[in-house]
Amino acid sequence: MRILLVYPIFPKTFWSYEKILELVDRKVLLPPLGLVTVAAILPQEWEFKLVDRNIRPATEAEWAWADVVILSAMIVQKQDLLDQIQEAKKRGKLVAVGGPYPTSVPHEVENVGADFLILDEGEITLPMFIEAIQRGETSGTFRATEKPDVTGTPIPRFDLLELNAYDMMSVQFSRGCPFQCEFCDIIVLYGRKPRTKAPAQLLAELDYLYELGWRRGVFMVDDNFIGNKRNVKLLLKELKVWMAEHQYPFRFDTEASIDLAQDAEMLELMVECGFSAVFLGIETPDEDSLQMTKKFQNTRSSLTEAVETITKAGLRPMAGFIIGFDGEKAGAGDRIVRFAEQAAIPSTTFAMLQALPNTALWHRLKKEGRLRENESANINQTTLMNFLPTRPLEELAREYIEAFCTLYDPVQYLDRTYRCFLMMGLPSWKAPAKMPEWIVVKALLIVIWRQGIKRETRWKFWHHLFSILKRNPGVIEHYISACAHNEHFLEYRQIVRDQIESQLAEYLAQGTEKPYVLVKEKAEEKAEAVVS
């Protein structure tokens, strides 16, 4: 059996980082971890080829070679997924699809011709698919009512990847999150009981990457890395030894809830293991909105102090922010900007709230008749809300645009980055010194030319650079890398402005907005009930 694994295109997003990747001659930030895991679960006597369309399209020879085409996608990849299903069917191929987007809305992929729907988690549903194929069946839908034990998940087939095209690799230790945020689809897809691999299992994956010659960053893609704190600490204690024995070949990034700041042992272990950055789901500094969306874990202590604690421990904070919660007061965008500045968070994803399929938020808004017709959710920074908010959508959209553009003003971004790295702590270990690659030196020279000579940032750039060298020199490499991110945001903030304004103009031209006051009154009643 010959399997062609195809990963659809990501549109330009906060995470696409095209301008940064160009500097280091790479195509994509992260690989399709789901597809290489699928390849590891399928019978190993089958043959596999993988095409990441973010690197290159499939060739006609690859299409012709395949017996079955397997695709996986997140919601942001929706359009290209649907297009590639149709391309495969034009060539008479059996098509199987899975991943978060098909699992959430299976009818959308079925409607364009997908033959097999391998939904939910593949450790359970892929064996069903294998049995169907071996019986000679040509279609089927496979679902699971329970969650798999991930200690049986095999090492992903990293060998199928075009490794040189990626800036980072991905590994996963756990699935699921213990919290109950109303807007989040993670707990719908993977449950609220975090399931973890065994430490030896994760280390075996790192061994394989090491054997393949990987020596760059690794993203621990857990939705909440510290969801199961006991098991994570067991992993970190073994990972600390592994990293020392291998002379610190990787630098790790991950995602975690803000209560990481309350666990000094966890912070110390992460830094000593080579973690350098953590993405925090802060969402909003408005406590009423946090209560409304059931993100109670963010209301238990000062968010600013929590971010500072994490930074001083030695982790660069990244943060997610959302505008458009029910009952939100005007000026939310400005409050988010002020918070990011106060907490000195360099990179922040910032988007308008979306009601993702089957989340608690989606079900509530559907019941209230507030979902916008013919508008599907898309967790991107260039998308209008897909439901009627409690204040005018036009007001929200314009506030969002201005806040996003202010956050990524190139001078303000450099200032925040500088203040962040001034207070950043350092690990006790040092990786062995080595000559930098030419491509890295070239990227550094380009950043110096653009930000230190060509642009209005020149005075800030040199002042901050020399100050970091004098006051916290151990972070200099990491600091310059963060400065380089300015290249992406400089262009991307204009993309956000243009696309949101275009969608807003189209929305206003329709003239169909319901009176938001009635919606607001109902939402405020609900908010009062939640708080009380």
N, C-alpha and C positions, 0 to 999 in steps of 0.2 A: 504494500500500500504506500503510495507516494503522496505526502502531505505538503501542501504549500501554505505556510503561515503568513498572513498579510496583516500588517498594522497600518490603519488609516492615518491620514494627515491631520495634524493639529493645526488649526488656524493660528494666526498671530495672537498671542496672549501674553499675560504678565510673565509666564514661565517659559516662553519660547526662546527668549534671549538671543535672537538672531545676531544682533550687532556684537554681542560679547563673544559668541561662538565663532564669528568671523575672525576675531582677533587671534584666536588660537587654532584656526583652521579646522574646526569641527562642525559637524552638521546638526547634531541633536544633543539636547541636555541629558536625557535619560533614555534607556532602552525599554522595550516592551516586556517587562518582567512577567506579566501574565502569560504571554504566548510562549516564552521559553520554559515556563513552568508547565504549561499544557504539553509541550513537546516531551518533557521529562515523564509525565504521567502516562502518555500514550505508549503502546508497545514499542520497545526499542529496536525490534526487527523491522519496523516501518522506516521509510526514508523521509527525511525532512529537508525543506529549504525554507528560509525565512526572508521576507522582504519587508523592510520598514520603509513605508512610502515617504516618511520624513527625510529619508536619505536618497531614495531613488524609486522609480516605478518598477513594477514587475515587467520582465521581458516577455515577449511572445513565446520564447523557448520555455520559460518557467511556467507560464500558463499551460502550454501544451504538455509539459512533463507531469503535471499534477493529476491525481485521481480525485482528490478532495481538497477544497480550499477552506481553510479555517481562519476566521477573522474575530478579533476582539476589540472592543472600543469603550471609551467613556463618552459621556453625553456631548462633550465639546467636540468630539470627532464624528458626530452624527452624520453630517452630510457626506463626507468621503466614505464612511462605512456603507451607506446606502448605495452610493455610486459604485463601489467595488463589488458589492453583491451582484448588482446588475451586470457589471463587466464579466464577472465569473459565469453568470448564467448565459450570457451571450455566447460564451465559448463552450457551453454544454457541460459545465462542471457541477458536481455536487458541492453545495455550500453549507458549511456549519458556522454558526456564530455564537458568541458568548461574551461575558464581561458585564460590567456595571450597567451600561446603557441598554443592551438587549434584555437583561434581567429585569430592569425597571419597566420597560415598555415593549414587550416581545412582539406585539402586533405590528409595530412599525417596521421591524426587520422581516417579519413574515410576509407583509404586504408587498415587498419588493422582490420576493422570490427565494428567501433563505429556506433551505431544505431541512436542516437540523438546527434546533434551538437548544444549545447546551447551557442551561441557565443556572443561577445560583453558584455554588462553589464546586469547582471542577473535580476535586478529590472524590466527590460522590457521583456527579452527573457524567463525567467523562467515561467511567467504566460502563455506564448504561449505553452511551454512544458507541463504544467499542463493540459491545455485544450486538447492537443493532446493525452495525456495519458488517460484522462477521456473519450475521444471518442473511445478509444481502438486502437489507431494507434501504430505502432511498429517501426516507424522511422520518421525522419524529421530534417530539419535544420532551426534554428531560429536565425534571425539576427535583428539588430536595426539600423536605420539610425540616430536616435537622442540619446542624452545623458539623463539619468534619473535624476530626482530631488532626491538627496540622503536624503532629509529630511524625506522621507517616508520609508527609510530602517529600518527594525526592529532590535532589539537587537540580536546580534549573539548568537547562541546556545552554549555558552561556557561550559555548563553542559555536552556536549557530549565528551569533551576532557579528556584525562588522565592527569590531571593537574600536578601531581607530576613529570611527565616525562620532563616538559618544564622548561627552565631557565627563560624565559620571556613570557609575554602575548602580544598580539597584539590588537590594536584598530585603527580605521581609522576615521579621521575627514573630510578629503577632498580628492577629486580626480582631477587630471589634473595639468598642469603647464603652466604658462603664457609665457614661453620662447620658443625658436625655434631651439634648438641644433640639428644639422643635423643628428647625429648618434642615437638620442634618440627615443625609441618606445613609451614612455609614452604619448607624445602628439598625437601619432597615435591612441593609444588604448583609451585614456581618454580625449583627447582634450586640448586646450590651455586656456580654461576658467575654472579656479578652482571652483568646486562645493563643498560646505561645508554642513555638518550636522548642526542642531541647537545645541547650547551649552547644553541645557537640554537633548538632545538626547545622546550626548557623555557622559555626567555625569551619565545618566541612565545605560550606558554600564559599567562604572566604579563602580557604585553601585552594579551591578550584580556580577562583579568580586569580589568585597569586600564581598558580601554575600556568595559567594562560598568559601571564605577563602583565596583568593589570597593576598599575602603580599610581592611580589617581584617586579622585574622590569616590565615595560610596554613600548613596542615600539609603538610609534605613526607612523604608516607605510605610512603616506602620502608621495607621491613622492617629493613634495616640501611643507613642512608644512606651510611656510609663503607665499604661492602663492596668497592667498586672505588675505592680512594683516588686513584689517578691521575686518573681521569675526573671524580671529584667535585671535585678541586682545579681542574681546567680549568673546570668549571661555576662554581665559586665566584669565580674570578678575573674572569669575565665578569659574573656576578651582582652583584659589588661595584660595578662601573661602572654597571650598569643601575639599581641601587638609588639611587646618588648622583644620576644623571641625572633620576630620577623623584621625588627628594626623600623617599625612604624611606617609600613608601606602605603597605608590609606589614611584619608581624612574623612570622617563621617559627618553627615548632616541628618537631621530627622525632624519629626513633628511631635509635639507634646502639649499637654494641657498646662495652664499657667500655674497649677499647684506644684509643678516641678520646683518652683522657688522655695517651697516649704520643706524640701527634702535635701538637706545639706550633703548627706552621704551619696545620694543619687547624683547630684551635681558634680561632686568630686570624682566619682567613678567615671562618669561620662567624659569629663575633661581628661582624666588620666588614660582613658582608652582611645583618645584621639578624636573625640567629637568636637567640632568647631562651630557649628551653627544649629539653631533649633527654631522651627516655625511654631508660633504660638497663635492659637485661635482666640484672639482678644475680642473681636467683633465690634465692640463699641465701649466707650468709657461711661455711657449713660446707664446707671444701675437699674432704672425702671425698665429699660429695653432688655437688659440681661435677665431680669426677673420674668418679663413677659415671654421671652423665648426659652425659658427654663435652663438658662446657662448659669445655674446657681454657683458653680465652682469658681466663677469669676467675680463673685460678690463677697467673698469671705475675707479678703484682705486688700490692701492698696495695690492696684494694678501697676502703678508707676514703680513702687518699691519692689514689686515682684520682678519686673523687667530688669531693674538695676541689679538686683541680687543675682539673676541669671547671667547678666553681662559681666559683673565683677568676678563671678566664678570662672569665666573663661569661654563663654558661649556667645557668639554673635546672635542677637535676637532678630528674627524675621516675624512679621505679624500679619494676621488677616483681619480686615475690617469690613463691616457691612453697614450700608445705609438703607433705611426704609422700613424699620420695624414698626409694628402697630403702636400708635400712641406717641410716636417719636415727635419731639418738638423741633421747630425750625432751628437751623444752625447746627444740626448734627454733624455735617461735613466739617465745619470749622472746629467743632469740639474734637473730632478725630485728628485733624491736623495738629491742633494744640497738644493733644496727648502724645502723638508720635514725636513731636519736637521735644516735649518735656521728658519723655522716656528715652530719647535718643535712639530710636529704632530706625536703622538705615532703610531697609526694604520692607514695604508693606503692600500686600495685596489689598485691593480696595474695590468693592463691587456693590452694585445694587442688589438687594435681597431677591432671591429667586425661590419659588415654591417648587422644589424638586419632586418628581413623581413618587407617590406613596409615602412621603414623609408626613409627620403629624401636622405640619404647617399646610401641606397640600390638601390633606383631608379636611382640615378646618376651613380653609378658604373655599374649597369646593362646596362644602355644606352651606357656607355663607353666601354663595353665588358671586364670589369676587375674582375667580380666575378669568383672565382675559381670553376670549375665544380665539382659537387658531394661533395662540402663542405658547410654545413649549419652553420649558426652562432651559437655560444654558449658562453654566457657571463660568462666565467670562466677564471681563471688565468692560466690554463693548456692547452689552446687552441691556435693554430696558427691562424693568420688572415685568413679570408675566402675570401679575395680579393687580387689582385696584388697591392702592395703599390708603392710609388714613389721612394723608394730606395730598394736595394736588400733585399728580405725577410730573407735571411740568416743573413745579417748584423743586421737587426732589431731584429731577434730572439735572437741572441747572446748578443746583447746590453741589451735586456729585461731581460734575465736570470741573467746577472751579476748585473744589477740594483736591481732586485727583491731580490737576495740573499744578496746584500749589505744592503738594507733597513732593512732586518730582521736578520742581524748579531746580535746575542744576546746581545753583549756589546753595540752596537750602539742603539739598541732598548731601552735598559735600560737608556742610556744617554738621548735620546729624551724624554722618559717618565718622567724622573726626571726633566728636564728643563721645560717641559710642566706644571707639577704639582707645581713647585716652583712659577710660576706666576699666577696660577689659583685662581680666586676669590671664595668667599664663599657666600651662601645665608644668609639672616638675621635670618631665622628660624632654629631651631634644632629639629630633630625628638626625641621623647622620648627615653631615654636610655633603652636598653633591653639586656638580656644575649644572646650572639651569639650561634647559633645552633652548635652542635658538628661537623656536616659535614663541616661547614665553618672553624672552628678551625683546623680540620684535613687538609683541603685544604691549609690553611695558613702554617701549619707545613711542608707540602710536598713542597710548593714553597720555603720556607726558606731552607730546606734541599738541594733541587736541585740547586737553584740559589745562595744561600748564603754559601754553604759548598762544594757541590760536583763539581760544574762547574767552569770554568775560570771567570765567572761573580762574583765570591764571593766578591772581594774587592769593586767592583762598587756597588754591591747590598747593602752591609752594610753601606758604605759611604752615598749612596743616601737615604737609609731608615732613618738613624739617622739625616741626614740633613733635610729631610722633616718633621720629628717629631719635630725638633727644630724650623724650619723657617715657616712651613705652616701646623701645626698639624691637622687642620680641614679637610684636604683632605686625611688623611692617609688610611682610608678604601678604598676609591675610587682608590687611588694610588696603593695599593697592588693588587687590582683586575686587574688593567691595567698591572702590572708586570706579573701576572699569564698568561696573553695572550701570553707571550713569549713561553710558553709550546707548544702552537699550532703552532706558526710560525717557531719554531726551526725544527719541522718535515716537515711542509708544504713547506718550501722553497726548500727542497730536492725533494719533489714530483713535484714541478713546474719545477725544473731543469731536472729531469729524463723524464718527459712527453713531455716537449717542445723539448728536444734534440732528443727524439725518433721520434716525428712527423717531425722534421726538417730533420732527416736522411732519412726518408721515402720520404719526399718531394724532397730532392736533388737527391735521387736515380732515381726518375721519369725523371729528366732532361728536364722538360717541361716549365720552367719559360720563359716567354716572355721577350724581351729586355725592361728593366724597364725604360731606358732612354727616350723612346718615351712617355711612360705614364707620366714620371716626367715632361717633357716639357709641355704636355697638362695641367697637374694639376697646374703647376706654372703659366701658362697663366690665368687659372681660378682664382687662388689666387690673382694675380695682379688685376684682374677685381673686385673681391670682396672688396679688400682693397681700391681701387680707388673709 
